[in-house]
Amino acid sequence: MDALFLPVRDLAAQVRTGALSPVAIAEATLARVTRCNPALNAIVTLNPAFLQDAHDLERRIQRGEDPGPLAGLPVGIKDVTPVKGLRHTHGSPLYRDQVAEEDALVVRRLRAAGALILGKTNTPEFAAGGNTWNDVFGRTRNPWNLDRSAGGSTGGGAAALAAGMIGLAEGTDLGGSLRIPASFCGVAGLRPSVGLVPTCPSEWAWDTLQVTGPMARTVEDLAQALQALAGPSPCAPLGQPVQGRDFAAAARHGPRPGVCAAYCPDIAGIGIDPPVEAVCRRAADRLAESGIPVEAVALDLAFARETFLALRGYWFVTWMSTRLEHLDELGVNVRNNTRAGLETEVWRLGEAEQARSRLWQILRGVFERYDYLLTPTMAVPPFPVEHNYPETIGGRPMQTYVDWLAPTFVLSLTGLPVASIPCGLDGERMPVGIQVVGRPSAEEEVLALGARIEELCGPARPPLEAIERWASAHPDALLGPTPSGGPR
């Protein structure tokens, strides 16, 4: 088996025993990046110390030190999260040459667990958008079809994962940024409960809309990552205790006996492309056939679309408050979202918070009857990479340009743990993801059911040979990473 596609637990175990060398893994990773990244444009800045870090880890193992649960695992860090000494652009020309002065908390935790930081992954400017492109690095392409979007905003991480360039992707999720690209690229992404993985440093310590979390190729890998990332910190006011919680064991053991799930194909009232819904419905049926009852329900959360738009505007104003004098220099997504927030009257924000409370009560009612809510991650398949967003959903024009994100962003408002799990391929052999929504702070239950869905629907891998052929045919492609952490 290709070592770069080994499950995290197996890779770390082989590194720990000496059966696999961290240096060999690092060298194979860099070779894979050379072959695949020119086509995908997923890794945008390489860590110049990556190979040296692998040598250091190997020496620690030879001295008999414990290398950690993620030993030797190549990891990609989203380019909105700082890594000391690496370029930290936020995908924005304003920060093209900025270099981070410190590691984020999650980066420190990954290093402590033995992971190797490969570099930074591509993101839309300030993570604003469901298609990964920016004016600094360009567009990230989908490894399943290079003409299609990898999703966003953690699109670089998802594409790199699917292609085997990394074994774990760190990212953020405001309106679906860990779940949308996971669905489009056929990997697993988890939006954790607010505070479970602290975001530090942060310009907005009390942010309850955006969270930090992982993406991985399998649910157990996702759980291993969460185990390393989760837990409170003095640097963040929002936190959750993790003592005694074993996320990986939950994924391995599967759902507890007697659980049941609700399935709703269109929670946001925007419609859904039939081929996407067919794949998700088939996954729900397989779950039911395996002994976990699944009941179709009519759930109308359409009112929450306006709620999210109002609160997202406030979110952008808060994040951009120190950059308002440069607003005209920002890209269209960031600029328009910030201006919409500036124009929102205070009473609208109050109304939005009331609606958010109503949404919470509705979901609370769902979880009085069911253990899980299942719903398609996306209403559309991956669309052409040159487009900012799809033009239609289920054959109908969208009412607003963000409608297509509604299946994920209405759930962001709840603060509940939500995972996107690959559940099959559509007729064009593009991946489809299904969201698993759990009760408050019930990440273990979400991972357990996600693992069962993964088991029933089977893994799939994109055609790497086609990616490598494209890269060979386009030797002058601008889509490769800079060879070092500094500005190009």
Secondary structure, 3 states (H helix, E strand, C coil): CCHHHCCHHHHHHHHHHCCCCHHHHHHHHHHHHHHHHHHHCCEEEECCCHHHHHHHHHHHHHCCCCCCCCCCCEEEEECCCCCCCCECCCCCHHHCCCECCCCCHHHHHHHHCCCEEEEEECCCHHHCCCCCEECCCEECEECCEEEEECCCCCHHHHHHHHCCCCCEEEEEECCCCCCHHHHHHCCEEEECCCCCCCCCCCCCCCCCCCEEEEEECCHHHHHHHHHHHCCCCCCCCCCCCCCCCCHHHHHHHCCCCCCCEEECCCCCCCCCCHHHHHHHHHHHHHHHHCCCCEEECCCCCCCHHHHHHHHHHHHHHHHHCCCHHHHHHCCHHHHHHHHHHHCCCHHHHHHHHHHHHHHHHHHHHHHHHCCEEEEECCCCCCCECCCCCCCEECCEECCCCCHHHHHHHHHHCCCCCEEEEEEEECCCCCEEEEEEECCCCCHHHHHHHHHHHHHHHCCCCCCHHHHHHHHHHCCCCCCCCECCCCCC
